[in-house]
Amino acid sequence: MKLRLLCLSLLFLLSIKGARGQDMLDMLDSVGTNPKTRDFAIATFKTTRLVNMHTLESVGPRTLDFRISHRFGALNTGSYNAWGIDGPANIRLSLEYSFEGRFMFGIGRSSYEKMDDGFIKYRLFRQTTDNKMPVSVTLFASMFYTALKDGNASSNGYDKYKPVTNRFSYAYQIMVGRKFTPSFSMQIAPWMVHYNLVEKITDRNDAFGVAAMFRLKFSKRSAITAEYAYRLPNYTKEKYYDTFGIGYELETGGHVFQIHLVNSFGIVENQFLPHTTTQWNDAGIRLGFNISRVFTL
């Protein structure tokens, strides 16, 4: 509990400090008889997600993003299961919004583990075209609530989800990225996931790692994407794998379609960062897609 409060406090203090610093820079730039306009790098990534992971982007001012994310079963389930098309599947629906384009928030629901989630994201620094600010930095914090029932409660007389705080987990990231050329962007993000309750006695409550991603644009509306998350060792003695996904991204007006192959079944951070159970080596990968539709309100 103390660790979670400390992380949240640090996140908001950095946000406030960054906002004040940015305001001062904007004021200084506007002083004088020839005020200057600071030009920021735009569209480092096309949307707020790449495959599973958040990008440093936020939605625009007064913009609502409705997202559908879907993951099929693993390819190695064979022809009888149509190589995963028959399921089991995981689907997530979400709504994300920003009033002014730098601070955004969102809520979602995943079918896997009946997971409700909410997050906040703040663009602390933005890359400038003159390279006085060479990178963009975005802060991210999320909270998760599982609505699963304890299947063993009736037999052992104990419900593991009492108290209700046992249903919660949290994730934090600091995203640092750069648009190197009009076609190529890259991001790295140290991450932390905290569980109030772990499933196995060998698991720890906190998991740490670092994630990386890139986007390579090869036409006006299309791009190749990839992401990878490394888990620091000693989190658990159970066999989990690093999540890795590659994809194709297509923009059509107000929609962005993303189709990809990824070895993680979970779609939200507390699932795929520490607890990916299949790997690429034995075709434990699955087809997935994201659909984003934005509305200006």
C-alpha positions in Angstrom: 0.0 0.0 0.0 2.8 2.4 0.9 4.6 1.6 -2.4 1.5 2.3 -4.4 0.8 5.6 -2.7 4.4 6.6 -3.3 4.3 5.8 -7.0 1.0 7.7 -7.4 2.3 10.7 -5.5 5.5 10.8 -7.6 3.4 10.6 -10.8 1.3 13.6 -9.9 4.1 15.6 -8.6 6.1 15.1 -11.8 3.0 16.0 -13.8 2.5 19.2 -12.0 6.2 20.1 -12.2 6.2 19.3 -15.9 3.1 21.3 -16.6 4.5 24.4 -14.8 7.9 24.1 -16.5 6.2 23.8 -19.9 4.0 26.9 -19.1 7.1 28.9 -18.2 8.8 27.9 -21.5 5.7 28.9 -23.5 5.7 32.3 -21.7 9.3 32.9 -22.3 8.9 32.0 -26.0 6.1 34.6 -26.4 8.1 37.5 -24.7 9.4 40.2 -27.0 8.3 42.0 -30.2 8.8 38.9 -32.3 7.1 36.1 -30.4 8.1 32.6 -31.4 5.9 29.6 -31.9 7.2 26.3 -30.7 6.7 23.5 -33.2 6.2 20.1 -31.8 6.8 16.8 -33.5 3.4 15.3 -34.3 2.1 11.7 -34.9 5.1 10.0 -33.3 2.7 7.1 -33.2 -0.6 7.1 -35.0 -2.8 6.0 -32.0 -2.6 5.6 -28.2 -1.7 1.8 -28.6 0.6 -0.2 -30.8 -0.3 -3.8 -30.3 -1.1 -4.2 -26.6 1.1 -1.5 -25.1 0.3 2.2 -24.7 2.3 4.6 -26.8 3.3 8.1 -25.6 0.4 9.6 -27.7 -2.8 11.0 -26.3 -6.0 11.7 -28.1 -6.6 15.2 -29.3 -8.5 18.0 -27.5 -12.1 17.1 -26.8 -11.7 13.8 -28.6 -13.3 10.5 -27.6 -11.7 7.3 -28.8 -13.8 4.1 -28.9 -11.6 1.0 -29.2 -12.3 -2.7 -29.8 -9.4 -5.1 -29.2 -9.7 -8.8 -29.9 -7.3 -11.8 -29.5 -8.0 -15.3 -30.9 -6.7 -18.6 -29.6 -3.1 -19.8 -30.2 -2.0 -21.1 -33.6 -0.6 -24.3 -32.1 -4.1 -25.5 -31.1 -4.2 -27.0 -34.6 -6.6 -27.4 -37.5 -9.5 -28.7 -35.4 -9.6 -25.4 -33.6 -9.0 -23.5 -36.9 -5.6 -22.5 -35.6 -7.1 -20.4 -32.8 -10.0 -18.8 -34.7 -12.5 -21.0 -32.8 -11.2 -19.6 -29.6 -11.1 -19.2 -26.7 -11.0 -15.5 -27.5 -10.4 -12.3 -25.4 -12.2 -9.1 -26.3 -11.8 -5.6 -24.7 -14.0 -2.6 -25.2 -12.9 0.8 -24.1 -13.6 4.6 -24.1 -10.7 7.1 -23.8 -11.0 10.9 -23.7 -9.0 14.1 -23.4 -10.2 17.6 -22.7 -7.1 19.5 -23.9 -4.9 16.9 -25.6 -2.2 16.3 -23.0 -4.0 14.7 -20.1 -6.2 11.8 -21.0 -8.1 9.1 -19.2 -9.9 5.9 -20.1 -11.9 2.9 -18.9 -12.3 -0.6 -20.4 -13.6 -4.1 -19.9 -11.9 -7.3 -20.9 -13.6 -10.7 -21.1 -10.5 -12.5 -19.9 -10.6 -12.7 -16.1 -13.6 -10.3 -16.3 -11.2 -7.4 -15.9 -12.3 -3.8 -15.5 -9.6 -1.2 -15.9 -9.0 2.6 -15.8 -6.0 4.7 -16.6 -4.6 8.2 -16.7 -1.9 9.4 -19.0 -0.1 12.8 -19.1 2.3 14.1 -21.8 5.0 15.7 -19.6 7.3 16.8 -22.3 6.9 17.0 -26.1 9.6 16.6 -28.7 10.2 19.8 -30.7 11.2 20.1 -34.3 14.2 22.2 -33.5 15.5 19.4 -31.1 15.7 21.7 -28.1 13.5 19.0 -26.6 14.8 15.9 -28.3 12.3 13.4 -26.9 8.7 13.1 -25.7 8.0 11.9 -22.2 4.6 10.6 -21.1 3.6 9.3 -17.6 1.1 6.5 -17.2 -0.8 4.9 -14.3 -3.6 2.3 -14.4 -5.7 0.3 -12.0 -7.4 -3.1 -12.6 -10.3 -4.8 -10.9 -11.2 -8.5 -11.5 -14.8 -9.5 -11.2 -14.1 -13.2 -11.1 -15.6 -15.4 -8.4 -13.4 -17.6 -6.2 -14.2 -21.0 -7.5 -12.9 -22.7 -4.4 -14.8 -20.6 -1.9 -17.7 -23.1 -1.4 -15.3 -26.0 -0.8 -12.7 -24.5 1.5 -15.0 -21.9 3.2 -12.7 -19.0 2.3 -13.2 -16.4 -0.4 -9.8 -15.1 -1.5 -11.4 -11.9 -2.8 -12.4 -10.8 0.7 -11.4 -8.2 1.4 -12.3 -6.5 -1.9 -8.9 -4.9 -2.1 -7.5 -8.3 -3.2 -9.2 -7.8 -6.5 -7.1 -4.8 -7.4 -3.8 -4.5 -9.2 -1.9 -1.5 -10.7 0.6 -0.7 -13.4 2.9 2.3 -14.0 5.1 3.4 -16.9 7.4 6.2 -17.9 7.3 6.4 -21.7 10.2 8.0 -23.5 10.1 8.2 -27.3 11.4 10.1 -30.4 10.2 10.6 -34.0 13.6 10.1 -35.7 12.3 10.7 -39.3 8.8 11.2 -40.8 8.7 7.4 -41.2 10.4 6.0 -38.1 9.6 6.3 -34.4 10.7 4.5 -31.4 9.8 4.3 -27.7 11.1 2.7 -24.5 9.3 2.5 -21.2 10.3 1.2 -17.8 7.3 -0.4 -16.2 6.1 -1.8 -12.8 3.0 -3.9 -12.0 1.8 -4.4 -8.4 -0.7 -7.0 -7.3 -2.5 -6.8 -3.9 -3.0 -10.6 -4.2 -0.9 -13.0 -6.1 -2.2 -16.4 -7.3 0.8 -18.5 -6.4 3.0 -18.5 -3.3 6.1 -18.3 -5.5 4.9 -15.0 -7.1 5.9 -11.7 -5.8 3.6 -8.7 -5.5 5.7 -6.5 -7.7 7.0 -7.1 -11.2 9.4 -4.8 -13.0 10.8 -4.6 -16.6 11.3 -2.4 -19.6 9.4 -2.3 -22.9 10.4 -1.1 -26.4 8.5 -0.5 -29.6 8.8 1.0 -33.0 6.7 2.1 -35.9 8.0 2.1 -39.5 5.7 4.0 -42.0 6.0 2.8 -45.6 3.1 4.6 -47.2 0.9 7.6 -46.5 -1.6 5.5 -44.4 0.2 2.2 -43.6 3.0 1.2 -41.2 4.7 -1.9 -39.8 4.8 -2.0 -36.0 6.5 -4.1 -33.3 6.7 -4.2 -29.5 8.6 -6.2 -26.9 8.5 -6.2 -23.1 11.4 -7.6 -21.0 10.6 -8.9 -17.5 13.3 -8.6 -14.8 14.2 -12.0 -13.4 13.2 -13.4 -10.0 9.6 -12.2 -10.1 8.3 -15.8 -10.0 9.4 -19.4 -10.3 6.5 -20.2 -12.6 7.2 -20.3 -16.4 6.2 -17.1 -18.0 7.5 -15.5 -21.2 8.3 -12.0 -22.5 5.5 -10.6 -24.6 6.4 -9.8 -28.3 4.1 -8.6 -31.1 4.4 -7.5 -34.7 1.7 -5.9 -36.7 0.4 -3.9 -39.7 -1.4 -0.6 -39.2 -3.8 1.1 -41.6 -5.5 4.5 -41.3 -8.8 5.1 -43.1 -10.3 8.5 -42.2 -11.5 8.4 -38.6 -10.6 4.8 -38.2 -7.3 3.1 -37.4 -7.1 -0.7 -38.0 -4.3 -2.7 -36.4 -3.8 -6.4 -37.2 -1.0 -8.3 -35.5 0.5 -11.6 -34.2 1.3 -11.7 -30.5 2.1 -14.4 -28.0 0.1 -12.8 -25.1 -3.6 -13.6 -24.6 -4.2 -10.8 -22.1 -4.7 -7.3 -23.5 -4.1 -5.1 -20.4 -0.8 -4.5 -18.6 -1.4 -6.6 -15.4 -2.1 -9.6 -17.7 0.4 -9.5 -20.5 3.5 -7.9 -18.9 4.2 -10.4 -16.2 1.9 -13.4 -17.1 2.3 -14.3 -20.7 2.1 -18.1 -20.8 2.9 -19.0 -24.4 5.8 -18.3 -26.7 6.7 -17.8 -30.3 9.1 -20.8 -30.4 6.3 -23.4 -30.5 3.7 -21.3 -32.4 2.1 -20.2 -29.1 1.1 -17.0 -30.9 -2.3 -15.7 -31.8 -4.0 -13.4 -34.4 -5.4 -10.2 -33.0 -6.7 -6.8 -34.0 -7.5 -3.4 -32.7 -10.0 -1.0 -34.1 -10.0 2.7 -33.1 -12.7 5.2 -34.0 -12.4 8.8 -32.8 -15.1 11.4 -32.3 -14.7 15.1 -31.7 -17.1 16.3 -29.0 
